[in-house]
Amino acid sequence: MLITDTEHLKDFIIECLLEKKAEDIVTIDLSNKTPLAKYMIFANGRSIKNISAIAEYLSFELKHKTNLAINIEGMSKSEWVLVDVGDIIIHIFYPAAREHLRLEEKWNKVV
């Protein structure tokens, strides 16, 4: 069964992140605040290898559960991988990179 609504998609993404042991998962609701996306999800991986594995697993699962285009950026370095599925943007960080960039803090100020 394909996932077609944003709320179920968000929940499915969080389930996938948890299955691959992503840590410190935070969701920011962007609904009615920016046309960029409805949700932004942030998560940490335990290692560079774990971050890549999380992103690859998430991409694989999304391809089988949605008809959405999936864009992935940052797989070569994997300190920060961005997975864009349209209405939801997922950031998977190495903890030091997440702390350095402070994207959650910046998005919370905007919204």
Gaussian input, Z-matrix of N, CA and C with variables (Angstrom, degrees):
# hf/3-21g

backbone

0 1
 N
 C     1     B1
 C     2     B2     1     A1
 N     3     B3     2     A2     1     D1
 C     4     B4     3     A3     2     D2
 C     5     B5     4     A4     3     D3
 N     6     B6     5     A5     4     D4
 C     7     B7     6     A6     5     D5
 C     8     B8     7     A7     6     D6
 N     9     B9     8     A8     7     D7
 C    10    B10     9     A9     8     D8
 C    11    B11    10    A10     9     D9
 N    12    B12    11    A11    10    D10
 C    13    B13    12    A12    11    D11
 C    14    B14    13    A13    12    D12
 N    15    B15    14    A14    13    D13
 C    16    B16    15    A15    14    D14
 C    17    B17    16    A16    15    D15
 N    18    B18    17    A17    16    D16
 C    19    B19    18    A18    17    D17
 C    20    B20    19    A19    18    D18
 N    21    B21    20    A20    19    D19
 C    22    B22    21    A21    20    D20
 C    23    B23    22    A22    21    D21
 N    24    B24    23    A23    22    D22
 C    25    B25    24    A24    23    D23
 C    26    B26    25    A25    24    D24
 N    27    B27    26    A26    25    D25
 C    28    B28    27    A27    26    D26
 C    29    B29    28    A28    27    D27
 N    30    B30    29    A29    28    D28
 C    31    B31    30    A30    29    D29
 C    32    B32    31    A31    30    D30
 N    33    B33    32    A32    31    D31
 C    34    B34    33    A33    32    D32
 C    35    B35    34    A34    33    D33
 N    36    B36    35    A35    34    D34
 C    37    B37    36    A36    35    D35
 C    38    B38    37    A37    36    D36
 N    39    B39    38    A38    37    D37
 C    40    B40    39    A39    38    D38
 C    41    B41    40    A40    39    D39
 N    42    B42    41    A41    40    D40
 C    43    B43    42    A42    41    D41
 C    44    B44    43    A43    42    D42
 N    45    B45    44    A44    43    D43
 C    46    B46    45    A45    44    D44
 C    47    B47    46    A46    45    D45
 N    48    B48    47    A47    46    D46
 C    49    B49    48    A48    47    D47
 C    50    B50    49    A49    48    D48
 N    51    B51    50    A50    49    D49
 C    52    B52    51    A51    50    D50
 C    53    B53    52    A52    51    D51
 N    54    B54    53    A53    52    D52
 C    55    B55    54    A54    53    D53
 C    56    B56    55    A55    54    D54
 N    57    B57    56    A56    55    D55
 C    58    B58    57    A57    56    D56
 C    59    B59    58    A58    57    D57
 N    60    B60    59    A59    58    D58
 C    61    B61    60    A60    59    D59
 C    62    B62    61    A61    60    D60
 N    63    B63    62    A62    61    D61
 C    64    B64    63    A63    62    D62
 C    65    B65    64    A64    63    D63
 N    66    B66    65    A65    64    D64
 C    67    B67    66    A66    65    D65
 C    68    B68    67    A67    66    D66
 N    69    B69    68    A68    67    D67
 C    70    B70    69    A69    68    D68
 C    71    B71    70    A70    69    D69
 N    72    B72    71    A71    70    D70
 C    73    B73    72    A72    71    D71
 C    74    B74    73    A73    72    D72
 N    75    B75    74    A74    73    D73
 C    76    B76    75    A75    74    D74
 C    77    B77    76    A76    75    D75
 N    78    B78    77    A77    76    D76
 C    79    B79    78    A78    77    D77
 C    80    B80    79    A79    78    D78
 N    81    B81    80    A80    79    D79
 C    82    B82    81    A81    80    D80
 C    83    B83    82    A82    81    D81
 N    84    B84    83    A83    82    D82
 C    85    B85    84    A84    83    D83
 C    86    B86    85    A85    84    D84
 N    87    B87    86    A86    85    D85
 C    88    B88    87    A87    86    D86
 C    89    B89    88    A88    87    D87
 N    90    B90    89    A89    88    D88
 C    91    B91    90    A90    89    D89
 C    92    B92    91    A91    90    D90
 N    93    B93    92    A92    91    D91
 C    94    B94    93    A93    92    D92
 C    95    B95    94    A94    93    D93
 N    96    B96    95    A95    94    D94
 C    97    B97    96    A96    95    D95
 C    98    B98    97    A97    96    D96
 N    99    B99    98    A98    97    D97
 C   100   B100    99    A99    98    D98
 C   101   B101   100   A100    99    D99
 N   102   B102   101   A101   100   D100
 C   103   B103   102   A102   101   D101
 C   104   B104   103   A103   102   D102
 N   105   B105   104   A104   103   D103
 C   106   B106   105   A105   104   D104
 C   107   B107   106   A106   105   D105
 N   108   B108   107   A107   106   D106
 C   109   B109   108   A108   107   D107
 C   110   B110   109   A109   108   D108
 N   111   B111   110   A110   109   D109
 C   112   B112   111   A111   110   D110
 C   113   B113   112   A112   111   D111
 N   114   B114   113   A113   112   D112
 C   115   B115   114   A114   113   D113
 C   116   B116   115   A115   114   D114
 N   117   B117   116   A116   115   D115
 C   118   B118   117   A117   116   D116
 C   119   B119   118   A118   117   D117
 N   120   B120   119   A119   118   D118
 C   121   B121   120   A120   119   D119
 C   122   B122   121   A121   120   D120
 N   123   B123   122   A122   121   D121
 C   124   B124   123   A123   122   D122
 C   125   B125   124   A124   123   D123
 N   126   B126   125   A125   124   D124
 C   127   B127   126   A126   125   D125
 C   128   B128   127   A127   126   D126
 N   129   B129   128   A128   127   D127
 C   130   B130   129   A129   128   D128
 C   131   B131   130   A130   129   D129
 N   132   B132   131   A131   130   D130
 C   133   B133   132   A132   131   D131
 C   134   B134   133   A133   132   D132
 N   135   B135   134   A134   133   D133
 C   136   B136   135   A135   134   D134
 C   137   B137   136   A136   135   D135
 N   138   B138   137   A137   136   D136
 C   139   B139   138   A138   137   D137
 C   140   B140   139   A139   138   D138
 N   141   B141   140   A140   139   D139
 C   142   B142   141   A141   140   D140
 C   143   B143   142   A142   141   D141
 N   144   B144   143   A143   142   D142
 C   145   B145   144   A144   143   D143
 C   146   B146   145   A145   144   D144
 N   147   B147   146   A146   145   D145
 C   148   B148   147   A147   146   D146
 C   149   B149   148   A148   147   D147
 N   150   B150   149   A149   148   D148
 C   151   B151   150   A150   149   D149
 C   152   B152   151   A151   150   D150
 N   153   B153   152   A152   151   D151
 C   154   B154   153   A153   152   D152
 C   155   B155   154   A154   153   D153
 N   156   B156   155   A155   154   D154
 C   157   B157   156   A156   155   D155
 C   158   B158   157   A157   156   D156
 N   159   B159   158   A158   157   D157
 C   160   B160   159   A159   158   D158
 C   161   B161   160   A160   159   D159
 N   162   B162   161   A161   160   D160
 C   163   B163   162   A162   161   D161
 C   164   B164   163   A163   162   D162
 N   165   B165   164   A164   163   D163
 C   166   B166   165   A165   164   D164
 C   167   B167   166   A166   165   D165
 N   168   B168   167   A167   166   D166
 C   169   B169   168   A168   167   D167
 C   170   B170   169   A169   168   D168
 N   171   B171   170   A170   169   D169
 C   172   B172   171   A171   170   D170
 C   173   B173   172   A172   171   D171
 N   174   B174   173   A173   172   D172
 C   175   B175   174   A174   173   D173
 C   176   B176   175   A175   174   D174
 N   177   B177   176   A176   175   D175
 C   178   B178   177   A177   176   D176
 C   179   B179   178   A178   177   D177
 N   180   B180   179   A179   178   D178
 C   181   B181   180   A180   179   D179
 C   182   B182   181   A181   180   D180
 N   183   B183   182   A182   181   D181
 C   184   B184   183   A183   182   D182
 C   185   B185   184   A184   183   D183
 N   186   B186   185   A185   184   D184
 C   187   B187   186   A186   185   D185
 C   188   B188   187   A187   186   D186
 N   189   B189   188   A188   187   D187
 C   190   B190   189   A189   188   D188
 C   191   B191   190   A190   189   D189
 N   192   B192   191   A191   190   D190
 C   193   B193   192   A192   191   D191
 C   194   B194   193   A193   192   D192
 N   195   B195   194   A194   193   D193
 C   196   B196   195   A195   194   D194
 C   197   B197   196   A196   195   D195
 N   198   B198   197   A197   196   D196
 C   199   B199   198   A198   197   D197
 C   200   B200   199   A199   198   D198
 N   201   B201   200   A200   199   D199
 C   202   B202   201   A201   200   D200
 C   203   B203   202   A202   201   D201
 N   204   B204   203   A203   202   D202
 C   205   B205   204   A204   203   D203
 C   206   B206   205   A205   204   D204
 N   207   B207   206   A206   205   D205
 C   208   B208   207   A207   206   D206
 C   209   B209   208   A208   207   D207
 N   210   B210   209   A209   208   D208
 C   211   B211   210   A210   209   D209
 C   212   B212   211   A211   210   D210
 N   213   B213   212   A212   211   D211
 C   214   B214   213   A213   212   D212
 C   215   B215   214   A214   213   D213
 N   216   B216   215   A215   214   D214
 C   217   B217   216   A216   215   D215
 C   218   B218   217   A217   216   D216
 N   219   B219   218   A218   217   D217
 C   220   B220   219   A219   218   D218
 C   221   B221   220   A220   219   D219
 N   222   B222   221   A221   220   D220
 C   223   B223   222   A222   221   D221
 C   224   B224   223   A223   222   D222
 N   225   B225   224   A224   223   D223
 C   226   B226   225   A225   224   D224
 C   227   B227   226   A226   225   D225
 N   228   B228   227   A227   226   D226
 C   229   B229   228   A228   227   D227
 C   230   B230   229   A229   228   D228
 N   231   B231   230   A230   229   D229
 C   232   B232   231   A231   230   D230
 C   233   B233   232   A232   231   D231
 N   234   B234   233   A233   232   D232
 C   235   B235   234   A234   233   D233
 C   236   B236   235   A235   234   D234
 N   237   B237   236   A236   235   D235
 C   238   B238   237   A237   236   D236
 C   239   B239   238   A238   237   D237
 N   240   B240   239   A239   238   D238
 C   241   B241   240   A240   239   D239
 C   242   B242   241   A241   240   D240
 N   243   B243   242   A242   241   D241
 C   244   B244   243   A243   242   D242
 C   245   B245   244   A244   243   D243
 N   246   B246   245   A245   244   D244
 C   247   B247   246   A246   245   D245
 C   248   B248   247   A247   246   D246
 N   249   B249   248   A248   247   D247
 C   250   B250   249   A249   248   D248
 C   251   B251   250   A250   249   D249
 N   252   B252   251   A251   250   D250
 C   253   B253   252   A252   251   D251
 C   254   B254   253   A253   252   D252
 N   255   B255   254   A254   253   D253
 C   256   B256   255   A255   254   D254
 C   257   B257   256   A256   255   D255
 N   258   B258   257   A257   256   D256
 C   259   B259   258   A258   257   D257
 C   260   B260   259   A259   258   D258
 N   261   B261   260   A260   259   D259
 C   262   B262   261   A261   260   D260
 C   263   B263   262   A262   261   D261
 N   264   B264   263   A263   262   D262
 C   265   B265   264   A264   263   D263
 C   266   B266   265   A265   264   D264
 N   267   B267   266   A266   265   D265
 C   268   B268   267   A267   266   D266
 C   269   B269   268   A268   267   D267
 N   270   B270   269   A269   268   D268
 C   271   B271   270   A270   269   D269
 C   272   B272   271   A271   270   D270
 N   273   B273   272   A272   271   D271
 C   274   B274   273   A273   272   D272
 C   275   B275   274   A274   273   D273
 N   276   B276   275   A275   274   D274
 C   277   B277   276   A276   275   D275
 C   278   B278   277   A277   276   D276
 N   279   B279   278   A278   277   D277
 C   280   B280   279   A279   278   D278
 C   281   B281   280   A280   279   D279
 N   282   B282   281   A281   280   D280
 C   283   B283   282   A282   281   D281
 C   284   B284   283   A283   282   D282
 N   285   B285   284   A284   283   D283
 C   286   B286   285   A285   284   D284
 C   287   B287   286   A286   285   D285
 N   288   B288   287   A287   286   D286
 C   289   B289   288   A288   287   D287
 C   290   B290   289   A289   288   D288
 N   291   B291   290   A290   289   D289
 C   292   B292   291   A291   290   D290
 C   293   B293   292   A292   291   D291
 N   294   B294   293   A293   292   D292
 C   295   B295   294   A294   293   D293
 C   296   B296   295   A295   294   D294
 N   297   B297   296   A296   295   D295
 C   298   B298   297   A297   296   D296
 C   299   B299   298   A298   297   D297
 N   300   B300   299   A299   298   D298
 C   301   B301   300   A300   299   D299
 C   302   B302   301   A301   300   D300
 N   303   B303   302   A302   301   D301
 C   304   B304   303   A303   302   D302
 C   305   B305   304   A304   303   D303
 N   306   B306   305   A305   304   D304
 C   307   B307   306   A306   305   D305
 C   308   B308   307   A307   306   D306
 N   309   B309   308   A308   307   D307
 C   310   B310   309   A309   308   D308
 C   311   B311   310   A310   309   D309
 N   312   B312   311   A311   310   D310
 C   313   B313   312   A312   311   D311
 C   314   B314   313   A313   312   D312
 N   315   B315   314   A314   313   D313
 C   316   B316   315   A315   314   D314
 C   317   B317   316   A316   315   D315
 N   318   B318   317   A317   316   D316
 C   319   B319   318   A318   317   D317
 C   320   B320   319   A319   318   D318
 N   321   B321   320   A320   319   D319
 C   322   B322   321   A321   320   D320
 C   323   B323   322   A322   321   D321
 N   324   B324   323   A323   322   D322
 C   325   B325   324   A324   323   D323
 C   326   B326   325   A325   324   D324
 N   327   B327   326   A326   325   D325
 C   328   B328   327   A327   326   D326
 C   329   B329   328   A328   327   D327
 N   330   B330   329   A329   328   D328
 C   331   B331   330   A330   329   D329
 C   332   B332   331   A331   330   D330

   B1=1.4535
   B2=1.5411
   B3=1.3186
   B4=1.4589
   B5=1.5165
   B6=1.3181
   B7=1.4584
   B8=1.5199
   B9=1.3291
   B10=1.4590
   B11=1.5267
   B12=1.3226
   B13=1.4687
   B14=1.5309
   B15=1.3126
   B16=1.4669
   B17=1.5244
   B18=1.3169
   B19=1.4736
   B20=1.5251
   B21=1.3274
   B22=1.4605
   B23=1.5218
   B24=1.3189
   B25=1.4593
   B26=1.5288
   B27=1.3288
   B28=1.4764
   B29=1.5279
   B30=1.3225
   B31=1.4651
   B32=1.5254
   B33=1.3308
   B34=1.4629
   B35=1.5281
   B36=1.3249
   B37=1.4747
   B38=1.5231
   B39=1.3165
   B40=1.4643
   B41=1.5295
   B42=1.3357
   B43=1.4696
   B44=1.5289
   B45=1.3355
   B46=1.4748
   B47=1.5263
   B48=1.3246
   B49=1.4677
   B50=1.5274
   B51=1.3196
   B52=1.4599
   B53=1.5307
   B54=1.3306
   B55=1.4670
   B56=1.5243
   B57=1.3166
   B58=1.4643
   B59=1.5313
   B60=1.3113
   B61=1.4708
   B62=1.5274
   B63=1.3365
   B64=1.4613
   B65=1.5303
   B66=1.3091
   B67=1.4659
   B68=1.5203
   B69=1.3259
   B70=1.4697
   B71=1.5317
   B72=1.3284
   B73=1.4643
   B74=1.5241
   B75=1.3303
   B76=1.4649
   B77=1.5273
   B78=1.3280
   B79=1.4599
   B80=1.5207
   B81=1.3212
   B82=1.4709
   B83=1.5229
   B84=1.3232
   B85=1.4606
   B86=1.5229
   B87=1.3070
   B88=1.4585
   B89=1.5327
   B90=1.3298
   B91=1.4646
   B92=1.5156
   B93=1.2946
   B94=1.4616
   B95=1.5234
   B96=1.3224
   B97=1.4654
   B98=1.5156
   B99=1.3385
   B100=1.4584
   B101=1.5243
   B102=1.3176
   B103=1.4650
   B104=1.5391
   B105=1.3164
   B106=1.4597
   B107=1.5298
   B108=1.3246
   B109=1.4626
   B110=1.5236
   B111=1.3352
   B112=1.4661
   B113=1.5220
   B114=1.3341
   B115=1.4666
   B116=1.5197
   B117=1.3119
   B118=1.4405
   B119=1.5361
   B120=1.3242
   B121=1.4595
   B122=1.5186
   B123=1.3316
   B124=1.4626
   B125=1.5199
   B126=1.3341
   B127=1.4655
   B128=1.5167
   B129=1.3201
   B130=1.4565
   B131=1.5182
   B132=1.3292
   B133=1.4488
   B134=1.5131
   B135=1.3283
   B136=1.4626
   B137=1.5217
   B138=1.3297
   B139=1.4653
   B140=1.5257
   B141=1.3147
   B142=1.4633
   B143=1.5333
   B144=1.3138
   B145=1.4624
   B146=1.5289
   B147=1.3138
   B148=1.4621
   B149=1.5287
   B150=1.3217
   B151=1.4689
   B152=1.5224
   B153=1.3129
   B154=1.4681
   B155=1.5226
   B156=1.3211
   B157=1.4655
   B158=1.5281
   B159=1.3229
   B160=1.4645
   B161=1.5344
   B162=1.3236
   B163=1.4668
   B164=1.5303
   B165=1.3217
   B166=1.4629
   B167=1.5240
   B168=1.3217
   B169=1.4659
   B170=1.5290
   B171=1.3176
   B172=1.4589
   B173=1.5302
   B174=1.3098
   B175=1.4603
   B176=1.5302
   B177=1.3113
   B178=1.4626
   B179=1.5265
   B180=1.3161
   B181=1.4623
   B182=1.5242
   B183=1.3347
   B184=1.4635
   B185=1.5261
   B186=1.3167
   B187=1.4673
   B188=1.5186
   B189=1.3287
   B190=1.4633
   B191=1.5248
   B192=1.3080
   B193=1.4634
   B194=1.5185
   B195=1.3410
   B196=1.4633
   B197=1.5318
   B198=1.3106
   B199=1.4678
   B200=1.5190
   B201=1.3116
   B202=1.4575
   B203=1.5197
   B204=1.3304
   B205=1.4575
   B206=1.5254
   B207=1.3096
   B208=1.4640
   B209=1.5228
   B210=1.3070
   B211=1.4628
   B212=1.5188
   B213=1.3273
   B214=1.4653
   B215=1.5207
   B216=1.3122
   B217=1.4647
   B218=1.5212
   B219=1.3173
   B220=1.4548
   B221=1.5091
   B222=1.3144
   B223=1.4655
   B224=1.5257
   B225=1.3131
   B226=1.4645
   B227=1.5295
   B228=1.3219
   B229=1.4701
   B230=1.5118
   B231=1.2998
   B232=1.4607
   B233=1.5226
   B234=1.3224
   B235=1.4661
   B236=1.5264
   B237=1.3328
   B238=1.4583
   B239=1.5110
   B240=1.3112
   B241=1.4580
   B242=1.5178
   B243=1.3185
   B244=1.4494
   B245=1.5210
   B246=1.3285
   B247=1.4610
   B248=1.5214
   B249=1.3282
   B250=1.4605
   B251=1.5252
   B252=1.3244
   B253=1.4654
   B254=1.5252
   B255=1.3210
   B256=1.4639
   B257=1.5160
   B258=1.3121
   B259=1.4646
   B260=1.5241
   B261=1.3140
   B262=1.4669
   B263=1.5254
   B264=1.3163
   B265=1.4639
   B266=1.5196
   B267=1.3327
   B268=1.4629
   B269=1.5183
   B270=1.3331
   B271=1.4584
   B272=1.5239
   B273=1.3270
   B274=1.4634
   B275=1.5274
   B276=1.3206
   B277=1.4633
   B278=1.5150
   B279=1.3149
   B280=1.4489
   B281=1.5310
   B282=1.3222
   B283=1.4679
   B284=1.5305
   B285=1.3215
   B286=1.4721
   B287=1.5293
   B288=1.3231
   B289=1.4699
   B290=1.5214
   B291=1.3064
   B292=1.4755
   B293=1.5170
   B294=1.3132
   B295=1.4674
   B296=1.5252
   B297=1.3102
   B298=1.4607
   B299=1.5333
   B300=1.3131
   B301=1.4688
   B302=1.5300
   B303=1.3200
   B304=1.4711
   B305=1.5329
   B306=1.3240
   B307=1.4623
   B308=1.5240
   B309=1.3202
   B310=1.4682
   B311=1.5187
   B312=1.3128
   B313=1.4691
   B314=1.5266
   B315=1.3174
   B316=1.4647
   B317=1.5267
   B318=1.3335
   B319=1.4555
   B320=1.5194
   B321=1.3062
   B322=1.4678
   B323=1.5288
   B324=1.3194
   B325=1.4661
   B326=1.5263
   B327=1.3367
   B328=1.4643
   B329=1.5169
   B330=1.2964
   B331=1.4540
   B332=1.4838
   A1=108.88
   A2=115.69
   A3=120.69
   A4=111.26
   A5=115.26
   A6=121.86
   A7=106.87
   A8=116.37
   A9=119.33
   A10=114.08
   A11=118.44
   A12=118.45
   A13=110.91
   A14=114.23
   A15=121.47
   A16=113.11
   A17=117.66
   A18=119.64
   A19=111.62
   A20=117.18
   A21=119.96
   A22=111.13
   A23=116.56
   A24=120.60
   A25=110.57
   A26=116.37
   A27=120.54
   A28=110.14
   A29=116.59
   A30=120.37
   A31=111.63
   A32=116.97
   A33=121.34
   A34=111.10
   A35=116.27
   A36=120.65
   A37=110.40
   A38=117.06
   A39=120.46
   A40=110.56
   A41=117.59
   A42=120.91
   A43=110.65
   A44=116.60
   A45=120.62
   A46=110.93
   A47=116.44
   A48=119.92
   A49=110.80
   A50=116.60
   A51=120.41
   A52=111.98
   A53=116.83
   A54=120.28
   A55=112.00
   A56=116.82
   A57=120.90
   A58=112.47
   A59=115.64
   A60=122.31
   A61=114.15
   A62=117.37
   A63=119.60
   A64=107.91
   A65=115.94
   A66=121.29
   A67=110.54
   A68=115.25
   A69=123.19
   A70=111.40
   A71=116.68
   A72=122.13
   A73=109.36
   A74=115.32
   A75=122.15
   A76=107.91
   A77=115.66
   A78=121.26
   A79=109.19
   A80=115.90
   A81=121.10
   A82=107.18
   A83=115.63
   A84=122.22
   A85=108.73
   A86=116.56
   A87=121.99
   A88=111.82
   A89=116.76
   A90=121.13
   A91=111.06
   A92=116.11
   A93=123.57
   A94=113.99
   A95=117.59
   A96=120.51
   A97=112.36
   A98=116.32
   A99=121.35
   A100=108.43
   A101=117.77
   A102=119.13
   A103=112.67
   A104=117.52
   A105=122.18
   A106=112.50
   A107=117.16
   A108=121.70
   A109=108.86
   A110=115.87
   A111=119.97
   A112=111.49
   A113=115.99
   A114=120.47
   A115=110.08
   A116=114.69
   A117=122.24
   A118=105.56
   A119=115.75
   A120=121.08
   A121=108.64
   A122=115.68
   A123=122.73
   A124=108.54
   A125=116.40
   A126=120.81
   A127=109.18
   A128=115.52
   A129=122.15
   A130=109.91
   A131=114.66
   A132=121.07
   A133=107.79
   A134=116.39
   A135=120.54
   A136=113.09
   A137=115.43
   A138=120.57
   A139=107.89
   A140=115.72
   A141=120.07
   A142=109.95
   A143=117.19
   A144=121.92
   A145=110.99
   A146=116.93
   A147=121.45
   A148=111.51
   A149=117.63
   A150=121.59
   A151=109.90
   A152=117.84
   A153=122.04
   A154=110.86
   A155=116.44
   A156=120.67
   A157=110.85
   A158=116.99
   A159=120.80
   A160=109.79
   A161=116.79
   A162=121.12
   A163=111.25
   A164=117.44
   A165=121.09
   A166=111.16
   A167=116.57
   A168=120.88
   A169=110.46
   A170=116.63
   A171=121.36
   A172=110.22
   A173=117.40
   A174=121.86
   A175=111.16
   A176=117.07
   A177=122.31
   A178=110.79
   A179=116.53
   A180=120.87
   A181=111.78
   A182=117.24
   A183=120.41
   A184=111.72
   A185=117.36
   A186=120.46
   A187=111.63
   A188=116.43
   A189=120.57
   A190=113.68
   A191=117.39
   A192=120.31
   A193=114.53
   A194=117.81
   A195=120.44
   A196=110.26
   A197=115.20
   A198=121.29
   A199=110.01
   A200=117.64
   A201=122.51
   A202=112.15
   A203=115.09
   A204=120.29
   A205=107.65
   A206=116.50
   A207=121.49
   A208=107.81
   A209=115.75
   A210=121.24
   A211=108.90
   A212=115.77
   A213=121.10
   A214=108.65
   A215=115.65
   A216=122.30
   A217=108.98
   A218=116.89
   A219=121.74
   A220=116.29
   A221=118.56
   A222=119.44
   A223=112.89
   A224=118.53
   A225=119.70
   A226=112.16
   A227=118.17
   A228=120.69
   A229=111.65
   A230=116.70
   A231=124.59
   A232=115.76
   A233=118.99
   A234=119.57
   A235=109.61
   A236=114.52
   A237=121.35
   A238=107.13
   A239=116.28
   A240=121.25
   A241=107.77
   A242=115.42
   A243=121.85
   A244=107.89
   A245=116.00
   A246=122.14
   A247=106.53
   A248=116.10
   A249=122.22
   A250=108.40
   A251=116.12
   A252=121.07
   A253=110.49
   A254=115.84
   A255=120.64
   A256=112.22
   A257=116.58
   A258=120.22
   A259=113.22
   A260=117.17
   A261=121.07
   A262=109.15
   A263=114.76
   A264=121.50
   A265=107.35
   A266=115.33
   A267=121.05
   A268=109.05
   A269=115.71
   A270=122.37
   A271=107.31
   A272=116.87
   A273=121.27
   A274=106.67
   A275=115.54
   A276=121.85
   A277=113.07
   A278=114.73
   A279=121.87
   A280=103.80
   A281=120.04
   A282=120.55
   A283=115.35
   A284=118.52
   A285=120.61
   A286=110.99
   A287=117.25
   A288=120.65
   A289=110.23
   A290=117.04
   A291=120.81
   A292=110.31
   A293=116.20
   A294=120.77
   A295=111.10
   A296=116.53
   A297=121.23
   A298=111.64
   A299=117.39
   A300=121.20
   A301=114.05
   A302=116.82
   A303=122.57
   A304=113.63
   A305=116.03
   A306=119.82
   A307=113.04
   A308=117.26
   A309=119.88
   A310=110.54
   A311=115.48
   A312=121.08
   A313=110.62
   A314=116.63
   A315=120.99
   A316=110.99
   A317=117.45
   A318=119.86
   A319=111.50
   A320=118.73
   A321=120.34
   A322=110.99
   A323=117.90
   A324=120.82
   A325=111.63
   A326=116.40
   A327=121.29
   A328=110.73
   A329=115.46
   A330=118.91
   A331=108.02
   D1=129.60
   D2=-179.62
   D3=-80.26
   D4=143.66
   D5=174.45
   D6=-86.92
   D7=124.42
   D8=-175.85
   D9=-120.04
   D10=-13.98
   D11=-179.90
   D12=-111.87
   D13=152.91
   D14=-172.69
   D15=-63.57
   D16=-39.22
   D17=-178.41
   D18=-64.01
   D19=-45.40
   D20=177.92
   D21=-66.74
   D22=-36.01
   D23=177.47
   D24=-62.64
   D25=-45.17
   D26=178.34
   D27=-58.40
   D28=-47.06
   D29=-179.87
   D30=-63.05
   D31=-39.86
   D32=178.77
   D33=-63.95
   D34=-42.50
   D35=178.70
   D36=-61.46
   D37=-44.51
   D38=179.06
   D39=-62.80
   D40=-40.81
   D41=176.48
   D42=-59.36
   D43=-44.28
   D44=179.42
   D45=-62.76
   D46=-42.39
   D47=178.60
   D48=-61.54
   D49=-43.00
   D50=179.13
   D51=-66.28
   D52=-38.34
   D53=178.95
   D54=-60.11
   D55=-34.10
   D56=179.92
   D57=-95.58
   D58=15.46
   D59=173.51
   D60=68.10
   D61=30.20
   D62=172.76
   D63=-63.95
   D64=150.41
   D65=-176.03
   D66=-120.71
   D67=161.04
   D68=174.13
   D69=50.06
   D70=54.47
   D71=-178.36
   D72=-80.05
   D73=127.17
   D74=-179.84
   D75=-131.23
   D76=135.53
   D77=177.36
   D78=-115.77
   D79=133.20
   D80=175.55
   D81=-113.99
   D82=125.15
   D83=178.43
   D84=-82.21
   D85=117.21
   D86=-179.45
   D87=-105.10
   D88=3.60
   D89=-177.34
   D90=-52.06
   D91=133.58
   D92=177.82
   D93=60.50
   D94=16.46
   D95=-179.66
   D96=-117.74
   D97=-25.53
   D98=178.31
   D99=-157.42
   D100=144.81
   D101=177.56
   D102=-78.05
   D103=-4.76
   D104=-177.14
   D105=-60.96
   D106=-47.06
   D107=-177.58
   D108=-166.14
   D109=166.92
   D110=176.33
   D111=-91.41
   D112=-30.51
   D113=178.61
   D114=-140.23
   D115=150.30
   D116=169.98
   D117=-125.90
   D118=128.96
   D119=-178.78
   D120=-117.13
   D121=132.76
   D122=179.12
   D123=-116.86
   D124=140.70
   D125=177.89
   D126=-152.44
   D127=157.04
   D128=175.85
   D129=-108.14
   D130=146.56
   D131=167.19
   D132=-104.43
   D133=159.37
   D134=-177.11
   D135=-81.52
   D136=-20.51
   D137=-178.82
   D138=-156.14
   D139=169.37
   D140=177.18
   D141=-59.47
   D142=-43.59
   D143=179.02
   D144=-63.07
   D145=-40.67
   D146=179.02
   D147=-64.99
   D148=-38.58
   D149=178.84
   D150=-61.65
   D151=-45.65
   D152=177.77
   D153=-62.19
   D154=-42.98
   D155=-179.62
   D156=-63.69
   D157=-40.82
   D158=178.43
   D159=-61.99
   D160=-48.05
   D161=-178.12
   D162=-63.63
   D163=-43.13
   D164=179.31
   D165=-64.27
   D166=-43.76
   D167=179.00
   D168=-63.57
   D169=-45.42
   D170=179.58
   D171=-60.08
   D172=-46.06
   D173=178.98
   D174=-60.45
   D175=-45.99
   D176=179.60
   D177=-59.84
   D178=-49.13
   D179=-178.62
   D180=-64.81
   D181=-41.09
   D182=179.58
   D183=-65.30
   D184=-36.96
   D185=178.38
   D186=-62.99
   D187=-30.23
   D188=-179.47
   D189=-89.39
   D190=-14.65
   D191=-176.10
   D192=-113.80
   D193=-5.59
   D194=-178.40
   D195=-139.95
   D196=167.45
   D197=171.90
   D198=-104.61
   D199=18.56
   D200=-174.64
   D201=-84.33
   D202=149.26
   D203=170.45
   D204=-73.66
   D205=135.71
   D206=-178.38
   D207=-118.20
   D208=121.43
   D209=178.50
   D210=-113.89
   D211=131.62
   D212=-179.69
   D213=-123.02
   D214=131.95
   D215=177.11
   D216=-124.29
   D217=143.24
   D218=172.28
   D219=94.69
   D220=8.59
   D221=-177.39
   D222=-65.58
   D223=-23.82
   D224=-176.95
   D225=-68.33
   D226=-40.03
   D227=179.08
   D228=-96.27
   D229=-38.01
   D230=175.70
   D231=64.51
   D232=16.94
   D233=170.34
   D234=-80.12
   D235=-21.19
   D236=176.38
   D237=-153.15
   D238=113.67
   D239=177.37
   D240=-113.16
   D241=132.72
   D242=178.07
   D243=-110.76
   D244=128.24
   D245=176.94
   D246=-117.69
   D247=118.18
   D248=-176.79
   D249=-109.98
   D250=118.57
   D251=176.85
   D252=-119.29
   D253=33.28
   D254=177.11
   D255=87.92
   D256=-95.82
   D257=-177.49
   D258=-74.71
   D259=-9.97
   D260=179.79
   D261=-132.64
   D262=131.49
   D263=176.77
   D264=-117.12
   D265=126.72
   D266=-177.44
   D267=-112.37
   D268=129.51
   D269=176.00
   D270=-111.65
   D271=125.20
   D272=177.20
   D273=-118.10
   D274=118.42
   D275=-170.74
   D276=-116.79
   D277=153.16
   D278=157.64
   D279=-77.16
   D280=135.94
   D281=-172.56
   D282=-50.71
   D283=-39.94
   D284=-179.55
   D285=-65.24
   D286=-38.22
   D287=178.86
   D288=-68.22
   D289=-39.28
   D290=178.59
   D291=-63.22
   D292=-43.94
   D293=178.72
   D294=-64.20
   D295=-40.99
   D296=-178.51
   D297=-66.35
   D298=-44.68
   D299=-175.73
   D300=-79.10
   D301=-32.16
   D302=177.76
   D303=51.00
   D304=42.60
   D305=-178.59
   D306=-64.28
   D307=-37.80
   D308=178.78
   D309=-58.27
   D310=-46.07
   D311=179.50
   D312=-59.27
   D313=-43.09
   D314=-179.35
   D315=-66.76
   D316=-43.08
   D317=179.54
   D318=-69.44
   D319=-33.89
   D320=177.46
   D321=-66.66
   D322=-30.67
   D323=176.62
   D324=-72.37
   D325=-36.40
   D326=-179.70
   D327=-69.18
   D328=-40.29
   D329=-175.72
   D330=-101.07

